[in-house]
């Protein structure tokens, strides 16, 4: 095909500086960008072959970490000073803190951030604190924060314990099939509920050595509040459960010491069996923090081996960057390594990289972390399925992740050779065994979809469950279709039916674990193509057409996390490199490789690249919709490289060859 000058693909009304020299063709420019991206990504590889990038959330986790230090009287003043700088920087013009940059004021995040800054030592009459306090009071005061914020307040004695929903510790004794059993909720819920119900039973009080209080951010003194959940019911079940919550609170003083002691012991045993070494309970911040407080409430000495291990796990989540610091919700080395290696492999396949040894090292590193000996919590619902998954984090053996397993299995199948054939087969068997009855896959559990539980007062965040999702299902389809075992074809057929049923009226798909419809649509299109559907399939055609309708004026794509709150696509203020890459990959999977939209997108990535990769300040993923949003710092490092390499290859002499991520594709379909 004939190459065109780079400026032919830029928006004429935008001031564009061509970093590669006026007159470069788009093909030449993209080749240079790919080589630079390979170099930048290669520099971030760890000596043992893996990649890991920071994973940033909102102010909640750093604030909680500060308050945990005050709870335990383990205050690291220099570190807290750096966290204070971070919290002040991300304060919004509203005076409070949002759940993501540019988002609306969030009361619960703001209450925690204010409390943490006051604990750090910020004066209540400092201008930024005055603005924060005014915003909090204007939105109903700290008493209207969500359940998890109020738990923090109760632990510090700022509100009475009846100000949070009842969670009797005796739920630890409920049998598996009981509707309120611990096994009915998602892994993340399970791991924070177990230590938390012990805290609710024992009702400890933070040491709080500086005597920090936040009475000034309550509209009504807590002792005068009678209804802590006055909001409208989300469903008729919410009203029913609210009455049940009141009954449980009336029953709390009743004598049941022996039963309560048994339940506390059961919770303690649950936590200790899953303590997970230096990676912590569940390998995510909230259960790790509640574990520390539970150990403290149970009288474990500070030098107890389990206490020191649990504390070390928390400190490993801290990221220090210059004068700032923050605490991550978790780490993402397996996910980062899979996608970084796939991006490097795609650049190699395009003839623009020489990363064979690095990819082999990544495969070896991953293979060593496959979970083959532990029958985790997932096995309660799938007892006959052999283990074979990967966790998201370095270690989390009780909680492997279906999404990571599908991508790791695909990488090992494509690039691991015969040495890793057994690992791929174990991954296949585990994924097949984890399919839910509706044909889809959840991230950590099968058939974890009892929605009634999302209406209990404790679940005001609406994220107790782990139901099947489009994006995780799509990754499983791509992996199984690539292997193409005849016995798996009915499994794939059920999954394809699920994906078709989940397509939105506008042609997009909802993305649970990335932002949002762009992520879900890219994921589904790749899966459909990997499964052999032709580009003229109505589902693929509608999805590709939808992607074209939302391309931004600068040539890229960008979706705002507020789309989760709105229930439909909402554009970000400007394009994001990672989302531009997802849209490009989706269009390529849909057979739209000759679309001019791809030229404009590639040109945007070329002209916005730096020596370190691509800058991306907007949040690009989600932990829990409407509750916790995420910024994967690795996404703009490897997804644009993957997309540019795929684009470069489909537009060149290698167009008939295979992608590293999805099956056969030919140019200009």
BADRENTI-320214 format. One record per residue (C-alpha): residue number from 1; x, z, y. Coordinates in nm, 2 decimals. Last residue first. Example, Ala and Ser with C-alpha at 12.3 -4.5 7.8 and 13.67 -1.06 7.14 Angstrom:
BEGIN
2/1.37/0.71/-0.11;
1/1.23/0.78/-0.45;
This chain:
BEGIN
669/-1.16/0.50/-0.68;
668/-0.87/0.44/-0.44;
667/-0.59/0.57/-0.64;
666/-0.62/0.68/-1.00;
665/-0.66/1.02/-1.15;
664/-0.60/1.16/-1.50;
663/-0.62/1.54/-1.53;
662/-0.60/1.83/-1.29;
661/-0.33/2.07/-1.18;
660/0.00/1.91/-1.24;
659/-0.15/1.58/-1.14;
658/-0.12/1.29/-1.38;
657/0.02/0.95/-1.35;
656/-0.17/0.64/-1.23;
655/-0.08/0.69/-0.86;
654/0.30/0.71/-0.93;
653/0.37/0.41/-0.70;
652/0.24/0.58/-0.40;
651/-0.09/0.70/-0.24;
650/-0.17/0.92/-0.53;
649/0.17/1.07/-0.53;
648/0.18/1.16/-0.17;
647/-0.17/1.31/-0.18;
646/-0.07/1.53/-0.48;
645/0.25/1.64/-0.31;
644/0.07/1.71/0.02;
643/-0.20/1.91/-0.16;
642/0.05/2.12/-0.37;
641/0.27/2.18/-0.07;
640/-0.03/2.28/0.14;
639/-0.13/2.53/-0.13;
638/0.21/2.68/-0.17;
637/0.32/2.85/0.16;
636/-0.01/2.86/0.34;
635/-0.16/3.06/0.05;
634/0.14/3.30/0.02;
633/0.03/3.53/0.31;
632/-0.30/3.60/0.13;
631/-0.51/3.74/0.41;
630/-0.80/3.93/0.28;
629/-1.16/4.03/0.35;
628/-1.33/4.36/0.25;
627/-1.70/4.45/0.28;
626/-1.93/4.16/0.37;
625/-1.81/3.98/0.06;
624/-1.57/4.19/-0.15;
623/-1.20/4.11/-0.18;
622/-1.22/3.79/0.02;
621/-0.99/3.51/0.10;
620/-0.83/3.31/0.39;
619/-0.80/3.55/0.68;
618/-0.69/3.37/0.99;
617/-0.33/3.41/1.11;
616/-0.19/3.11/0.93;
615/0.16/2.97/1.01;
614/0.28/2.70/0.78;
613/0.61/2.69/0.59;
612/0.93/2.87/0.71;
611/1.09/2.55/0.86;
610/0.77/2.49/1.04;
609/0.47/2.27/0.95;
608/0.21/2.18/1.21;
607/0.29/1.81/1.24;
606/0.30/1.74/0.87;
605/-0.01/1.95/0.78;
604/-0.21/1.77/1.05;
603/-0.09/1.43/0.93;
602/-0.20/1.51/0.58;
601/-0.54/1.60/0.71;
600/-0.57/1.28/0.91;
599/-0.46/1.07/0.62;
598/-0.70/1.25/0.39;
597/-0.99/1.18/0.63;
596/-0.90/0.81/0.60;
595/-1.04/0.83/0.25;
594/-0.84/0.63/0.00;
593/-0.79/0.92/-0.24;
592/-1.17/0.98/-0.27;
591/-1.17/1.02/-0.65;
590/-1.35/1.35/-0.65;
589/-1.03/1.53/-0.75;
588/-0.86/1.38/-0.45;
587/-1.14/1.50/-0.23;
586/-1.11/1.85/-0.37;
585/-0.74/1.86/-0.34;
584/-0.77/1.76/0.03;
583/-1.03/2.02/0.09;
582/-0.81/2.29/-0.07;
581/-0.51/2.18/0.13;
580/-0.71/2.20/0.46;
579/-0.82/2.54/0.35;
578/-0.46/2.66/0.31;
577/-0.34/2.51/0.64;
576/-0.62/2.66/0.84;
575/-0.82/2.45/1.09;
574/-0.95/2.57/1.42;
573/-1.20/2.83/1.52;
572/-1.34/2.87/1.17;
571/-1.65/2.69/1.08;
570/-1.95/2.87/0.92;
569/-2.09/2.77/0.59;
568/-2.39/2.95/0.46;
567/-2.51/3.30/0.37;
566/-2.44/3.42/0.72;
565/-2.25/3.73/0.61;
564/-2.03/3.53/0.37;
563/-1.99/3.25/0.62;
562/-1.85/3.52/0.85;
561/-1.52/3.46/0.67;
560/-1.47/3.15/0.88;
559/-1.41/2.81/0.73;
558/-1.13/2.58/0.84;
557/-1.06/2.22/0.75;
556/-0.81/1.98/0.89;
555/-0.81/1.66/1.10;
554/-0.79/1.82/1.44;
553/-1.16/1.74/1.50;
552/-1.26/1.96/1.20;
551/-1.37/1.82/0.87;
550/-1.72/1.96/0.79;
549/-1.90/1.63/0.71;
548/-1.62/1.51/0.48;
547/-1.64/1.81/0.26;
546/-2.01/1.76/0.22;
545/-1.96/1.40/0.11;
544/-1.71/1.52/-0.16;
543/-1.97/1.77/-0.28;
542/-2.25/1.52/-0.30;
541/-2.04/1.27/-0.49;
540/-1.91/1.52/-0.73;
539/-2.26/1.65/-0.82;
538/-2.40/1.30/-0.83;
537/-2.13/1.17/-1.08;
536/-1.97/0.87/-0.91;
535/-1.63/1.03/-0.93;
534/-1.65/1.03/-1.31;
533/-1.68/1.36/-1.51;
532/-1.39/1.41/-1.75;
531/-1.37/1.79/-1.78;
530/-1.07/1.79/-1.55;
529/-1.28/1.60/-1.29;
528/-1.56/1.86/-1.30;
527/-1.31/2.15/-1.29;
526/-1.12/2.01/-0.99;
525/-1.45/1.95/-0.81;
524/-1.56/2.31/-0.88;
523/-1.25/2.47/-0.74;
522/-1.25/2.25/-0.43;
521/-1.62/2.33/-0.37;
520/-1.57/2.71/-0.42;
519/-1.28/2.72/-0.18;
518/-1.44/2.51/0.09;
517/-1.76/2.71/0.04;
516/-1.57/3.04/0.09;
515/-1.31/3.17/0.18;
514/-1.16/3.27/-0.15;
513/-1.28/3.50/-0.43;
512/-1.65/3.43/-0.45;
511/-1.66/3.06/-0.35;
510/-2.01/2.93/-0.30;
509/-2.03/2.56/-0.40;
508/-2.11/2.27/-0.17;
507/-2.36/1.98/-0.20;
506/-2.59/2.08/0.08;
505/-2.85/2.22/-0.16;
504/-2.58/2.45/-0.31;
503/-2.43/2.39/-0.66;
502/-2.49/2.68/-0.89;
501/-2.70/2.49/-1.15;
500/-2.43/2.23/-1.19;
499/-2.16/2.49/-1.23;
498/-2.36/2.67/-1.50;
497/-2.43/2.34/-1.69;
496/-2.05/2.28/-1.67;
495/-1.99/2.62/-1.82;
494/-2.23/2.56/-2.11;
493/-2.06/2.23/-2.18;
492/-1.72/2.39/-2.17;
491/-1.81/2.64/-2.43;
490/-1.97/2.36/-2.64;
489/-1.64/2.17/-2.62;
488/-1.43/2.47/-2.73;
487/-1.44/2.39/-3.10;
486/-1.30/2.04/-3.03;
485/-1.00/2.19/-2.85;
484/-0.95/2.00/-2.53;
483/-0.64/2.19/-2.39;
482/-0.69/2.04/-2.05;
481/-1.07/2.09/-2.07;
480/-1.01/2.46/-2.16;
479/-0.79/2.51/-1.85;
478/-1.00/2.32/-1.60;
477/-1.32/2.49/-1.74;
476/-1.16/2.83/-1.70;
475/-1.06/2.76/-1.34;
474/-1.41/2.64/-1.26;
473/-1.57/2.95/-1.40;
472/-1.35/3.17/-1.18;
471/-1.45/2.96/-0.88;
470/-1.82/2.94/-0.96;
469/-1.88/3.31/-1.02;
468/-1.99/3.52/-1.32;
467/-2.09/3.88/-1.23;
466/-1.85/4.16/-1.14;
465/-2.06/4.45/-1.02;
464/-2.05/4.74/-0.78;
463/-2.02/4.53/-0.47;
462/-2.33/4.59/-0.26;
461/-2.14/4.79/0.00;
460/-2.44/5.03/0.01;
459/-2.36/5.10/-0.35;
458/-2.38/5.49/-0.34;
457/-2.75/5.46/-0.23;
456/-2.84/5.27/-0.55;
455/-2.93/4.91/-0.49;
454/-2.63/4.73/-0.64;
453/-2.71/4.89/-0.97;
452/-3.03/4.68/-1.00;
451/-2.80/4.38/-1.02;
450/-2.71/4.43/-1.39;
449/-2.45/4.15/-1.39;
448/-2.14/4.25/-1.58;
447/-2.21/3.99/-1.85;
446/-1.84/3.97/-1.93;
445/-1.57/4.17/-1.74;
444/-1.27/4.10/-1.53;
443/-1.32/3.80/-1.31;
442/-1.66/3.69/-1.42;
441/-1.71/3.38/-1.62;
440/-2.00/3.13/-1.64;
439/-2.21/3.00/-1.92;
438/-2.52/3.22/-1.86;
437/-2.43/3.44/-2.16;
436/-2.09/3.53/-2.01;
435/-1.76/3.38/-2.13;
434/-1.50/3.64/-2.22;
433/-1.44/3.53/-2.58;
432/-1.35/3.18/-2.47;
431/-1.10/3.32/-2.21;
430/-0.94/3.55/-2.47;
429/-0.90/3.27/-2.73;
428/-0.75/3.03/-2.47;
427/-0.51/3.30/-2.34;
426/-0.39/3.37/-2.70;
425/-0.34/3.00/-2.75;
424/-0.14/2.96/-2.44;
423/0.09/3.25/-2.53;
422/0.14/3.10/-2.87;
421/0.24/2.77/-2.72;
420/0.50/2.94/-2.49;
419/0.82/2.83/-2.66;
418/0.66/2.49/-2.74;
417/0.69/2.38/-2.38;
416/0.63/2.60/-2.07;
415/0.55/2.33/-1.82;
414/0.19/2.20/-1.88;
413/0.07/2.46/-2.13;
412/0.25/2.74/-1.95;
411/0.10/2.64/-1.61;
410/-0.25/2.60/-1.77;
409/-0.23/2.94/-1.93;
408/-0.12/3.10/-1.61;
407/-0.41/2.94/-1.42;
406/-0.67/3.05/-1.68;
405/-0.52/3.39/-1.71;
404/-0.51/3.45/-1.34;
403/-0.89/3.37/-1.31;
402/-0.98/3.58/-1.62;
401/-0.80/3.89/-1.49;
400/-0.66/4.15/-1.71;
399/-0.78/4.51/-1.66;
398/-0.65/4.76/-1.91;
397/-0.30/4.62/-1.88;
396/-0.27/4.64/-1.51;
395/0.10/4.55/-1.46;
394/0.27/4.33/-1.20;
393/-0.06/4.25/-1.04;
392/-0.33/3.99/-1.11;
391/-0.34/4.08/-1.47;
390/-0.28/3.83/-1.75;
389/-0.49/3.78/-2.06;
388/-0.44/3.76/-2.43;
387/-0.63/4.04/-2.60;
386/-0.83/3.96/-2.92;
385/-1.21/3.94/-2.89;
384/-1.41/4.14/-3.14;
383/-1.50/4.42/-2.91;
382/-1.64/4.21/-2.62;
381/-1.85/4.46/-2.42;
380/-1.63/4.76/-2.48;
379/-1.34/4.51/-2.50;
378/-1.34/4.45/-2.12;
377/-1.22/4.81/-2.08;
376/-0.88/4.71/-2.22;
375/-0.77/4.63/-2.57;
374/-0.40/4.66/-2.51;
373/-0.14/4.48/-2.73;
372/-0.14/4.12/-2.60;
371/-0.12/4.15/-2.22;
370/0.09/3.86/-2.10;
369/0.36/3.99/-1.87;
368/0.67/3.85/-2.06;
367/0.50/3.50/-2.06;
366/0.48/3.51/-1.68;
365/0.85/3.57/-1.63;
364/0.94/3.30/-1.88;
363/0.70/3.05/-1.71;
362/0.85/3.14/-1.37;
361/1.20/3.08/-1.50;
360/1.10/2.74/-1.64;
359/0.95/2.65/-1.30;
358/1.27/2.75/-1.12;
357/1.48/2.55/-1.37;
356/1.27/2.24/-1.32;
355/1.26/2.27/-0.94;
354/1.42/1.94/-0.85;
353/1.18/1.82/-0.58;
352/1.05/1.51/-0.41;
351/0.99/1.28/-0.70;
350/0.61/1.32/-0.69;
349/0.62/1.50/-1.02;
348/0.88/1.74/-0.88;
347/0.65/1.81/-0.58;
346/0.36/1.88/-0.83;
345/0.58/2.11/-1.02;
344/0.68/2.31/-0.71;
343/0.31/2.35/-0.63;
342/0.23/2.46/-0.99;
341/0.52/2.71/-0.97;
340/0.39/2.85/-0.64;
339/0.04/2.87/-0.78;
338/0.13/3.06/-1.09;
337/0.38/3.29/-0.91;
336/0.14/3.39/-0.64;
335/-0.14/3.48/-0.89;
334/0.10/3.68/-1.10;
333/0.26/3.85/-0.81;
332/-0.05/3.96/-0.62;
331/-0.02/4.31/-0.48;
330/-0.29/4.56/-0.40;
329/-0.49/4.69/-0.11;
328/-0.18/4.65/0.11;
327/-0.06/4.93/0.34;
326/0.06/4.85/0.69;
325/0.38/4.87/0.89;
324/0.49/4.76/1.23;
323/0.83/4.78/1.42;
322/0.99/4.52/1.21;
321/0.77/4.43/0.91;
320/0.72/4.72/0.67;
319/0.47/4.66/0.39;
318/0.34/4.96/0.20;
317/0.20/4.91/-0.15;
316/0.50/5.06/-0.33;
315/0.42/5.39/-0.16;
314/0.10/5.41/-0.36;
313/0.26/5.37/-0.70;
312/0.52/5.62/-0.60;
311/0.25/5.88/-0.54;
310/0.09/5.81/-0.88;
309/0.42/5.85/-1.06;
308/0.50/6.17/-0.87;
307/0.16/6.31/-0.96;
306/0.19/6.21/-1.33;
305/0.53/6.37/-1.36;
304/0.41/6.69/-1.20;
303/0.63/6.76/-0.89;
302/0.34/6.81/-0.65;
301/0.18/7.06/-0.89;
300/-0.15/6.96/-1.06;
299/-0.42/7.20/-0.94;
298/-0.73/7.00/-1.03;
297/-0.80/6.92/-0.67;
296/-0.44/6.78/-0.63;
295/-0.48/6.56/-0.93;
294/-0.81/6.44/-0.80;
293/-0.67/6.37/-0.45;
292/-0.39/6.16/-0.60;
291/-0.63/5.98/-0.83;
290/-0.86/5.91/-0.53;
289/-0.57/5.73/-0.37;
288/-0.49/5.52/-0.67;
287/-0.86/5.44/-0.72;
286/-0.88/5.31/-0.36;
285/-0.55/5.12/-0.35;
284/-0.56/4.88/-0.64;
283/-0.35/4.87/-0.95;
282/-0.65/4.99/-1.16;
281/-0.48/5.33/-1.17;
280/-0.13/5.28/-1.04;
279/0.14/5.01/-1.06;
278/0.42/5.26/-1.10;
277/0.28/5.38/-1.43;
276/-0.06/5.24/-1.53;
275/-0.27/5.56/-1.50;
274/-0.52/5.42/-1.74;
273/-0.52/5.70/-2.01;
272/-0.47/5.96/-1.73;
271/-0.78/5.83/-1.55;
270/-1.01/5.84/-1.84;
269/-0.88/6.18/-1.96;
268/-0.95/6.33/-1.62;
267/-1.30/6.18/-1.61;
266/-1.37/6.32/-1.96;
265/-1.23/6.66/-1.86;
264/-1.46/6.66/-1.55;
263/-1.75/6.57/-1.77;
262/-1.68/6.85/-2.01;
261/-1.64/7.10/-1.73;
260/-1.97/6.99/-1.58;
259/-2.15/7.04/-1.91;
258/-2.01/7.39/-1.94;
257/-2.08/7.49/-1.58;
256/-2.44/7.37/-1.57;
255/-2.61/7.62/-1.34;
254/-2.85/7.45/-1.09;
253/-2.70/7.41/-0.74;
252/-2.69/7.03/-0.77;
251/-3.05/6.98/-0.87;
250/-3.17/6.94/-0.51;
249/-2.90/6.68/-0.46;
248/-3.02/6.49/-0.77;
247/-3.38/6.49/-0.64;
246/-3.28/6.34/-0.31;
245/-3.08/6.07/-0.48;
244/-3.38/5.99/-0.69;
243/-3.59/5.94/-0.38;
242/-3.32/5.70/-0.24;
241/-3.31/5.53/-0.58;
240/-3.68/5.44/-0.55;
239/-3.64/5.32/-0.19;
238/-3.35/5.10/-0.29;
237/-3.54/4.96/-0.58;
236/-3.81/4.83/-0.35;
235/-3.53/4.61/-0.20;
234/-3.27/4.63/0.08;
233/-3.43/4.94/0.21;
232/-3.42/4.98/0.59;
231/-3.16/5.22/0.72;
230/-3.21/5.60/0.74;
229/-2.94/5.69/0.49;
228/-2.79/6.02/0.61;
227/-3.13/6.18/0.67;
226/-3.13/6.54/0.78;
225/-2.86/6.54/1.05;
224/-2.83/6.87/1.24;
223/-2.51/6.99/1.07;
222/-2.35/6.65/1.14;
221/-2.37/6.69/1.52;
220/-2.56/6.38/1.65;
219/-2.40/6.09/1.82;
218/-2.07/6.15/1.63;
217/-1.75/6.01/1.76;
216/-1.65/6.33/1.95;
215/-1.65/6.55/1.64;
214/-1.33/6.37/1.53;
213/-1.12/6.65/1.40;
212/-0.74/6.68/1.34;
211/-0.63/7.03/1.24;
210/-0.26/6.93/1.23;
209/-0.21/7.05/0.88;
208/-0.51/6.85/0.74;
207/-0.50/7.03/0.41;
206/-0.80/6.82/0.31;
205/-1.09/7.02/0.15;
204/-1.20/7.00/-0.21;
203/-1.56/6.94/-0.32;
202/-1.51/7.02/-0.70;
201/-1.80/6.80/-0.82;
200/-1.76/6.53/-0.56;
199/-1.39/6.52/-0.62;
198/-1.44/6.48/-0.99;
197/-1.69/6.21/-0.92;
196/-1.42/6.03/-0.72;
195/-1.16/6.03/-1.00;
194/-1.39/5.83/-1.23;
193/-1.58/5.63/-0.96;
192/-1.26/5.46/-0.84;
191/-1.16/5.31/-1.17;
190/-1.51/5.21/-1.28;
189/-1.60/5.05/-0.95;
188/-1.28/4.83/-0.96;
187/-1.36/4.75/-1.33;
186/-1.71/4.64/-1.25;
185/-2.02/4.85/-1.34;
184/-2.22/4.88/-1.66;
183/-1.94/5.06/-1.84;
182/-1.97/5.37/-1.62;
181/-2.32/5.42/-1.76;
180/-2.61/5.41/-1.52;
179/-2.83/5.19/-1.74;
178/-2.73/5.36/-2.06;
177/-2.58/5.12/-2.31;
176/-2.23/5.28/-2.30;
175/-2.34/5.63/-2.34;
174/-2.34/5.87/-2.05;
173/-2.08/6.14/-2.04;
172/-1.89/6.02/-1.73;
171/-2.22/6.02/-1.55;
170/-2.19/6.40/-1.57;
169/-1.98/6.39/-1.26;
168/-2.30/6.36/-1.06;
167/-2.28/6.09/-0.79;
166/-2.51/6.20/-0.51;
165/-2.50/5.99/-0.20;
164/-2.29/6.12/0.09;
163/-2.41/6.35/0.37;
162/-2.48/6.62/0.11;
161/-2.11/6.68/0.12;
160/-2.13/6.81/0.47;
159/-1.96/6.61/0.75;
158/-1.61/6.64/0.91;
157/-1.49/6.86/0.63;
156/-1.19/6.64/0.57;
155/-1.31/6.53/0.23;
154/-1.65/6.48/0.37;
153/-1.52/6.24/0.63;
152/-1.34/6.03/0.37;
151/-1.66/6.02/0.17;
150/-1.84/5.92/0.49;
149/-1.62/5.61/0.52;
148/-1.69/5.52/0.16;
147/-2.06/5.56/0.20;
146/-2.09/5.34/0.51;
145/-2.07/5.46/0.87;
144/-2.39/5.58/1.04;
143/-2.28/5.93/1.09;
142/-1.97/5.80/1.27;
141/-2.18/5.70/1.57;
140/-2.48/5.48/1.61;
139/-2.33/5.15/1.72;
138/-2.28/5.25/2.09;
137/-2.10/5.57/1.97;
136/-1.85/5.36/1.78;
135/-1.79/5.12/2.07;
134/-1.75/5.41/2.32;
133/-1.50/5.58/2.09;
132/-1.29/5.27/2.05;
131/-1.28/5.21/2.42;
130/-1.17/5.57/2.49;
129/-0.92/5.55/2.21;
128/-0.76/5.23/2.36;
127/-0.75/5.40/2.70;
126/-0.59/5.72/2.58;
125/-0.83/6.01/2.63;
124/-0.85/6.10/2.26;
123/-0.47/6.13/2.25;
122/-0.30/5.93/1.98;
121/-0.12/6.16/1.74;
120/-0.11/5.99/1.40;
119/-0.42/6.19/1.31;
118/-0.59/6.05/1.62;
117/-0.49/5.70/1.51;
116/-0.62/5.76/1.16;
115/-0.96/5.89/1.28;
114/-1.00/5.59/1.51;
113/-0.90/5.34/1.23;
112/-1.14/5.51/0.99;
111/-1.43/5.51/1.23;
110/-1.36/5.15/1.33;
109/-1.36/5.02/0.97;
108/-1.70/5.19/0.92;
107/-1.85/5.06/1.24;
106/-1.75/4.70/1.21;
105/-1.73/4.50/1.53;
104/-1.78/4.12/1.47;
103/-1.51/3.90/1.33;
102/-1.23/3.72/1.52;
101/-0.97/3.85/1.29;
100/-1.13/4.01/0.98;
99/-1.32/4.32/0.90;
98/-1.35/4.40/1.27;
97/-1.20/4.70/1.46;
96/-1.34/4.86/1.77;
95/-1.30/4.84/2.14;
94/-1.49/4.51/2.16;
93/-1.16/4.34/2.25;
92/-1.05/4.39/1.90;
91/-0.79/4.64/1.77;
90/-0.54/4.46/1.56;
89/-0.24/4.56/1.77;
88/-0.34/4.93/1.79;
87/-0.36/4.95/1.41;
86/-0.02/4.79/1.37;
85/0.15/5.01/1.62;
84/-0.01/5.31/1.45;
83/0.12/5.20/1.11;
82/0.47/5.20/1.27;
81/0.42/5.56/1.39;
80/0.28/5.65/1.05;
79/0.61/5.54/0.89;
78/0.81/5.75/1.13;
77/0.59/6.05/1.07;
76/0.58/6.05/0.69;
75/0.31/6.32/0.64;
74/0.28/6.46/0.29;
73/0.02/6.73/0.39;
72/-0.20/6.61/0.10;
71/-0.50/6.52/0.32;
70/-0.27/6.43/0.61;
69/-0.09/6.17/0.39;
68/-0.42/6.05/0.26;
67/-0.54/6.00/0.62;
66/-0.25/5.77/0.69;
65/-0.32/5.57/0.37;
64/-0.69/5.55/0.46;
63/-0.60/5.40/0.80;
62/-0.37/5.14/0.64;
61/-0.65/5.05/0.39;
60/-0.93/5.02/0.64;
59/-0.75/4.83/0.92;
58/-0.83/4.50/0.77;
57/-0.67/4.34/0.46;
56/-0.32/4.20/0.40;
55/-0.16/4.07/0.08;
54/0.21/4.02/0.13;
53/0.38/3.75/-0.09;
52/0.51/3.76/-0.45;
51/0.70/3.50/-0.63;
50/0.86/3.52/-0.97;
49/1.19/3.39/-1.12;
48/1.40/3.70/-1.18;
47/1.59/3.65/-0.86;
46/1.27/3.65/-0.65;
45/1.15/3.32/-0.50;
44/1.10/3.31/-0.13;
43/1.38/3.07/-0.06;
42/1.22/2.82/-0.31;
41/0.91/2.82/-0.10;
40/1.10/2.72/0.21;
39/1.30/2.45/0.03;
38/1.00/2.31/-0.14;
37/0.81/2.31/0.19;
36/1.10/2.12/0.36;
35/1.10/1.86/0.08;
34/0.72/1.82/0.10;
33/0.74/1.78/0.48;
32/1.00/1.50/0.45;
31/0.78/1.32/0.20;
30/0.48/1.37/0.42;
29/0.67/1.21/0.71;
28/0.78/0.91/0.50;
27/0.43/0.85/0.38;
26/0.28/0.90/0.72;
25/0.51/0.65/0.87;
24/0.76/0.77/1.12;
23/0.72/0.60/1.46;
22/0.80/0.89/1.69;
21/1.03/1.14/1.53;
20/0.97/1.41/1.27;
19/0.83/1.68/1.48;
18/0.56/1.46/1.63;
17/0.42/1.66/1.92;
16/0.04/1.62/1.93;
15/-0.17/1.69/2.24;
14/-0.52/1.64/2.10;
13/-0.75/1.37/2.25;
12/-0.61/1.09/2.03;
11/-0.67/1.28/1.71;
10/-0.38/1.20/1.48;
9/-0.38/0.95/1.20;
8/-0.24/0.65/1.38;
7/0.03/0.87/1.53;
6/0.20/0.88/1.19;
5/0.26/0.51/1.18;
4/0.10/0.32/0.89;
3/0.23/0.25/0.55;
2/0.11/-0.06/0.36;
1/0.00/0.00/0.00;
